[in-house]
Amino acid sequence: LDVSDPSQPLQIRSLVSDGWWPAKMVAAGGVLAATLPWDCRVFDLSEPSLPVQVASCNVDPQHLDLALRDERLFIAGADALSILDLSDPSAPTLLGALPNEWPPLTGVALAGHRAVVAHEGVGLGIADIANPAAPVEVGAVPAIGLTHRVAFENGRIVVADGAAGLTLYEDCLVFEDGFESGNVAGWSFALP
């Protein structure tokens, strides 16, 4: 869709599927990544009127969320936070993964060289992704509720926390360059 005039969205093109419906989709920089329970399909959107599938790759069958930035696809799954290189959309390459020892990862948000992941029912994990070949967990925050999804905006982490509603974390020092301790005791939070 062309939404340059939001009051009159214009369909540019549609794709006929081969019977699959994506579980999750993200797009940035002329690339679309769409996941199914068993794989990830990558589309070249450099010519919006002619989107073309250029690759397919295997993913964790229990993936639950995606984020895409700077030709890097972050996949939150049951077993790991996986990072794929999409600089050549026709040849997605696994750069690295952070194994998951908690319950499934249900959400991922990116901020600077950090990834915030939602661990279902347990809380948040903070990973340093400066070196995508070797992501490292640097902090954690226990859940107030069930921790389903996570978003990052203006220095705040917003968590869809099940019956607890939305949880907002402010003053997140984890996103300042000097943070390495993993100590999140100074964070503040508010419930709606």
Short mmCIF file of the C-alpha atoms (twelve columns), coordinates in Angstrom:
data_MODEL
# 
_entry.id   MODEL 
# 
loop_
_atom_site.group_PDB 
_atom_site.id 
_atom_site.type_symbol 
_atom_site.label_atom_id 
_atom_site.label_alt_id 
_atom_site.label_comp_id 
_atom_site.label_asym_id 
_atom_site.label_seq_id 
_atom_site.Cartn_x 
_atom_site.Cartn_y 
_atom_site.Cartn_z 
_atom_site.pdbx_PDB_model_num 
ATOM 1   C CA . LEU A 1   0.000  0.000   0.000  1 
ATOM 2   C CA . ASP A 2   1.067  3.532   -0.717 1 
ATOM 3   C CA . VAL A 3   0.076  5.554   2.363  1 
ATOM 4   C CA . SER A 4   1.738  8.826   1.385  1 
ATOM 5   C CA . ASP A 5   -1.811 10.229  1.688  1 
ATOM 6   C CA . PRO A 6   -3.131 8.367   4.766  1 
ATOM 7   C CA . SER A 7   -6.712 9.380   3.998  1 
ATOM 8   C CA . GLN A 8   -6.511 7.561   0.646  1 
ATOM 9   C CA . PRO A 9   -4.323 4.436   0.840  1 
ATOM 10  C CA . LEU A 10  -3.540 3.070   -2.606 1 
ATOM 11  C CA . GLN A 11  -2.866 -0.601  -3.309 1 
ATOM 12  C CA . ILE A 12  0.307  -0.912  -5.360 1 
ATOM 13  C CA . ARG A 13  0.472  -4.661  -5.721 1 
ATOM 14  C CA . SER A 14  -0.687 -7.899  -4.138 1 
ATOM 15  C CA . LEU A 15  0.958  -11.288 -4.112 1 
ATOM 16  C CA . VAL A 16  -0.861 -14.532 -4.687 1 
ATOM 17  C CA . SER A 17  0.218  -16.994 -2.022 1 
ATOM 18  C CA . ASP A 18  0.957  -20.653 -2.557 1 
ATOM 19  C CA . GLY A 19  -1.441 -21.523 0.241  1 
ATOM 20  C CA . TRP A 20  0.633  -20.124 3.106  1 
ATOM 21  C CA . TRP A 21  -0.196 -17.241 5.405  1 
ATOM 22  C CA . PRO A 22  2.622  -15.580 7.305  1 
ATOM 23  C CA . ALA A 23  2.648  -15.824 11.088 1 
ATOM 24  C CA . LYS A 24  4.721  -12.626 11.413 1 
ATOM 25  C CA . MET A 25  6.011  -9.998  8.989  1 
ATOM 26  C CA . VAL A 26  8.486  -7.113  9.211  1 
ATOM 27  C CA . ALA A 27  9.766  -4.780  6.505  1 
ATOM 28  C CA . ALA A 28  12.561 -2.207  6.315  1 
ATOM 29  C CA . GLY A 29  15.057 -0.947  3.771  1 
ATOM 30  C CA . GLY A 30  13.394 -2.591  0.779  1 
ATOM 31  C CA . VAL A 31  13.231 -6.064  2.366  1 
ATOM 32  C CA . LEU A 32  10.230 -7.956  3.746  1 
ATOM 33  C CA . ALA A 33  10.654 -11.000 5.983  1 
ATOM 34  C CA . ALA A 34  7.593  -13.186 6.519  1 
ATOM 35  C CA . THR A 35  7.677  -16.256 8.736  1 
ATOM 36  C CA . LEU A 36  5.609  -19.408 8.753  1 
ATOM 37  C CA . PRO A 37  5.765  -22.132 11.380 1 
ATOM 38  C CA . TRP A 38  8.625  -23.828 9.528  1 
ATOM 39  C CA . ASP A 39  10.464 -21.190 7.499  1 
ATOM 40  C CA . CYS A 40  11.168 -17.556 6.754  1 
ATOM 41  C CA . ARG A 41  10.575 -16.098 3.298  1 
ATOM 42  C CA . VAL A 42  12.453 -13.016 2.179  1 
ATOM 43  C CA . PHE A 43  11.076 -10.613 -0.412 1 
ATOM 44  C CA . ASP A 44  12.857 -7.869  -2.330 1 
ATOM 45  C CA . LEU A 45  10.688 -4.720  -2.207 1 
ATOM 46  C CA . SER A 46  13.123 -2.404  -3.986 1 
ATOM 47  C CA . GLU A 47  10.534 -2.089  -6.774 1 
ATOM 48  C CA . PRO A 48  7.239  -1.802  -4.819 1 
ATOM 49  C CA . SER A 49  5.101  -2.651  -7.822 1 
ATOM 50  C CA . LEU A 50  7.028  -5.918  -8.370 1 
ATOM 51  C CA . PRO A 51  7.796  -7.591  -5.001 1 
ATOM 52  C CA . VAL A 52  9.753  -10.786 -5.539 1 
ATOM 53  C CA . GLN A 53  10.454 -13.675 -3.170 1 
ATOM 54  C CA . VAL A 54  14.211 -14.101 -3.278 1 
ATOM 55  C CA . ALA A 55  14.914 -16.614 -0.505 1 
ATOM 56  C CA . SER A 56  13.583 -19.041 2.038  1 
ATOM 57  C CA . CYS A 57  15.338 -20.345 5.140  1 
ATOM 58  C CA . ASN A 58  14.556 -22.572 8.118  1 
ATOM 59  C CA . VAL A 59  13.625 -20.966 11.430 1 
ATOM 60  C CA . ASP A 60  12.750 -22.152 14.940 1 
ATOM 61  C CA . PRO A 61  9.255  -23.629 14.453 1 
ATOM 62  C CA . GLN A 62  8.155  -21.936 17.667 1 
ATOM 63  C CA . HIS A 63  9.213  -18.407 16.692 1 
ATOM 64  C CA . LEU A 64  6.896  -15.801 18.143 1 
ATOM 65  C CA . ASP A 65  8.197  -12.376 17.164 1 
ATOM 66  C CA . LEU A 66  10.462 -10.587 14.692 1 
ATOM 67  C CA . ALA A 67  12.381 -7.325  14.445 1 
ATOM 68  C CA . LEU A 68  14.273 -6.006  11.421 1 
ATOM 69  C CA . ARG A 69  16.935 -3.299  11.408 1 
ATOM 70  C CA . ASP A 70  19.984 -2.493  9.302  1 
ATOM 71  C CA . GLU A 71  19.702 -5.663  7.202  1 
ATOM 72  C CA . ARG A 72  19.553 -7.792  10.364 1 
ATOM 73  C CA . LEU A 73  16.524 -9.970  11.161 1 
ATOM 74  C CA . PHE A 74  16.019 -10.828 14.852 1 
ATOM 75  C CA . ILE A 75  13.830 -13.884 15.498 1 
ATOM 76  C CA . ALA A 76  12.524 -14.552 19.026 1 
ATOM 77  C CA . GLY A 77  11.893 -18.284 19.371 1 
ATOM 78  C CA . ALA A 78  11.516 -21.036 21.923 1 
ATOM 79  C CA . ASP A 79  15.182 -22.018 21.753 1 
ATOM 80  C CA . ALA A 80  17.042 -18.772 20.990 1 
ATOM 81  C CA . LEU A 81  17.159 -15.189 19.852 1 
ATOM 82  C CA . SER A 82  18.526 -15.739 16.336 1 
ATOM 83  C CA . ILE A 83  20.135 -13.013 14.225 1 
ATOM 84  C CA . LEU A 84  20.134 -13.351 10.428 1 
ATOM 85  C CA . ASP A 85  22.057 -11.212 7.941  1 
ATOM 86  C CA . LEU A 86  19.823 -10.050 5.072  1 
ATOM 87  C CA . SER A 87  22.389 -7.774  3.386  1 
ATOM 88  C CA . ASP A 88  22.011 -10.119 0.415  1 
ATOM 89  C CA . PRO A 89  18.262 -10.861 0.616  1 
ATOM 90  C CA . SER A 90  18.684 -13.834 -1.718 1 
ATOM 91  C CA . ALA A 91  21.065 -15.551 0.744  1 
ATOM 92  C CA . PRO A 92  19.992 -15.095 4.390  1 
ATOM 93  C CA . THR A 93  22.826 -16.089 6.700  1 
ATOM 94  C CA . LEU A 94  22.701 -16.918 10.396 1 
ATOM 95  C CA . LEU A 95  25.079 -14.485 12.104 1 
ATOM 96  C CA . GLY A 96  24.595 -15.629 15.673 1 
ATOM 97  C CA . ALA A 97  22.165 -16.744 18.335 1 
ATOM 98  C CA . LEU A 98  21.642 -16.286 22.035 1 
ATOM 99  C CA . PRO A 99  20.406 -19.597 23.477 1 
ATOM 100 C CA . ASN A 100 17.244 -19.346 25.539 1 
ATOM 101 C CA . GLU A 101 17.170 -21.187 28.863 1 
ATOM 102 C CA . TRP A 102 13.914 -19.597 30.073 1 
ATOM 103 C CA . PRO A 103 10.376 -20.189 28.767 1 
ATOM 104 C CA . PRO A 104 9.795  -19.243 25.102 1 
ATOM 105 C CA . LEU A 105 10.737 -15.804 23.843 1 
ATOM 106 C CA . THR A 106 7.445  -14.129 22.940 1 
ATOM 107 C CA . GLY A 107 8.664  -10.674 21.934 1 
ATOM 108 C CA . VAL A 108 11.702 -8.711  20.800 1 
ATOM 109 C CA . ALA A 109 12.403 -4.965  20.528 1 
ATOM 110 C CA . LEU A 110 15.602 -3.217  19.472 1 
ATOM 111 C CA . ALA A 111 17.267 -0.099  20.873 1 
ATOM 112 C CA . GLY A 112 20.780 0.873   19.891 1 
ATOM 113 C CA . HIS A 113 23.045 -2.122  20.405 1 
ATOM 114 C CA . ARG A 114 20.575 -3.802  22.776 1 
ATOM 115 C CA . ALA A 115 17.710 -6.235  22.237 1 
ATOM 116 C CA . VAL A 116 14.948 -6.555  24.812 1 
ATOM 117 C CA . VAL A 117 13.255 -9.952  24.769 1 
ATOM 118 C CA . ALA A 118 10.058 -11.002 26.513 1 
ATOM 119 C CA . HIS A 119 10.337 -14.401 28.217 1 
ATOM 120 C CA . GLU A 120 6.780  -15.722 28.510 1 
ATOM 121 C CA . GLY A 121 5.636  -15.514 32.117 1 
ATOM 122 C CA . VAL A 122 9.120  -14.860 33.500 1 
ATOM 123 C CA . GLY A 123 10.173 -11.330 32.553 1 
ATOM 124 C CA . LEU A 124 12.500 -9.432  30.259 1 
ATOM 125 C CA . GLY A 125 15.997 -10.284 29.119 1 
ATOM 126 C CA . ILE A 126 18.426 -7.629  27.869 1 
ATOM 127 C CA . ALA A 127 21.005 -8.687  25.283 1 
ATOM 128 C CA . ASP A 128 24.011 -6.819  23.936 1 
ATOM 129 C CA . ILE A 129 23.855 -7.268  20.148 1 
ATOM 130 C CA . ALA A 130 26.785 -5.004  19.230 1 
ATOM 131 C CA . ASN A 131 28.512 -8.118  17.893 1 
ATOM 132 C CA . PRO A 132 25.677 -10.023 16.171 1 
ATOM 133 C CA . ALA A 133 27.885 -13.112 15.883 1 
ATOM 134 C CA . ALA A 134 28.082 -13.332 19.682 1 
ATOM 135 C CA . PRO A 135 25.068 -11.738 21.421 1 
ATOM 136 C CA . VAL A 136 25.373 -11.691 25.220 1 
ATOM 137 C CA . GLU A 137 22.652 -11.429 27.863 1 
ATOM 138 C CA . VAL A 138 23.535 -8.501  30.130 1 
ATOM 139 C CA . GLY A 139 20.457 -8.065  32.308 1 
ATOM 140 C CA . ALA A 140 17.011 -9.274  33.308 1 
ATOM 141 C CA . VAL A 141 13.824 -7.932  34.873 1 
ATOM 142 C CA . PRO A 142 11.266 -10.209 36.590 1 
ATOM 143 C CA . ALA A 143 7.710  -10.219 35.272 1 
ATOM 144 C CA . ILE A 144 4.837  -8.472  36.966 1 
ATOM 145 C CA . GLY A 145 2.370  -10.391 34.793 1 
ATOM 146 C CA . LEU A 146 2.813  -12.843 31.915 1 
ATOM 147 C CA . THR A 147 5.197  -10.843 29.665 1 
ATOM 148 C CA . HIS A 148 3.889  -11.466 26.153 1 
ATOM 149 C CA . ARG A 149 5.197  -8.647  23.942 1 
ATOM 150 C CA . VAL A 150 7.677  -5.806  24.266 1 
ATOM 151 C CA . ALA A 151 8.226  -2.449  22.535 1 
ATOM 152 C CA . PHE A 152 10.806 0.299   22.969 1 
ATOM 153 C CA . GLU A 153 10.033 3.988   22.478 1 
ATOM 154 C CA . ASN A 154 11.762 7.181   23.684 1 
ATOM 155 C CA . GLY A 155 13.860 5.486   26.364 1 
ATOM 156 C CA . ARG A 156 10.927 3.472   27.702 1 
ATOM 157 C CA . ILE A 157 10.163 -0.220  27.506 1 
ATOM 158 C CA . VAL A 158 6.481  -1.092  27.207 1 
ATOM 159 C CA . VAL A 159 5.484  -4.665  28.048 1 
ATOM 160 C CA . ALA A 160 2.179  -6.410  27.317 1 
ATOM 161 C CA . ASP A 161 2.033  -8.172  30.664 1 
ATOM 162 C CA . GLY A 162 -1.062 -10.396 30.521 1 
ATOM 163 C CA . ALA A 163 -3.613 -9.743  33.274 1 
ATOM 164 C CA . ALA A 164 -1.309 -7.063  34.740 1 
ATOM 165 C CA . GLY A 165 -2.000 -4.958  31.609 1 
ATOM 166 C CA . LEU A 166 0.761  -2.798  30.190 1 
ATOM 167 C CA . THR A 167 3.889  -2.277  32.227 1 
ATOM 168 C CA . LEU A 168 6.039  0.753   31.483 1 
ATOM 169 C CA . TYR A 169 9.714  0.854   32.443 1 
ATOM 170 C CA . GLU A 170 11.331 4.291   32.421 1 
ATOM 171 C CA . ASP A 171 14.894 5.538   32.913 1 
ATOM 172 C CA . CYS A 172 16.276 2.397   31.330 1 
ATOM 173 C CA . LEU A 173 20.008 2.807   31.867 1 
ATOM 174 C CA . VAL A 174 20.538 -0.414  29.951 1 
ATOM 175 C CA . PHE A 175 20.439 1.663   26.770 1 
ATOM 176 C CA . GLU A 176 23.178 4.079   27.744 1 
ATOM 177 C CA . ASP A 177 26.553 3.218   26.276 1 
ATOM 178 C CA . GLY A 178 28.256 2.672   29.634 1 
ATOM 179 C CA . PHE A 179 25.835 0.034   30.954 1 
ATOM 180 C CA . GLU A 180 27.411 -3.371  31.352 1 
ATOM 181 C CA . SER A 181 26.534 -4.511  34.869 1 
ATOM 182 C CA . GLY A 182 23.091 -5.978  34.201 1 
ATOM 183 C CA . ASN A 183 21.831 -4.234  37.360 1 
ATOM 184 C CA . VAL A 184 18.335 -2.945  36.655 1 
ATOM 185 C CA . ALA A 185 17.474 -2.118  40.283 1 
ATOM 186 C CA . GLY A 186 17.409 1.599   39.457 1 
ATOM 187 C CA . TRP A 187 14.697 1.271   36.844 1 
ATOM 188 C CA . SER A 188 11.291 2.650   37.661 1 
ATOM 189 C CA . PHE A 189 8.010  1.250   36.448 1 
ATOM 190 C CA . ALA A 190 4.353  2.191   36.456 1 
ATOM 191 C CA . LEU A 191 1.177  0.221   35.999 1 
ATOM 192 C CA . PRO A 192 -1.792 1.746   34.179 1 
# 
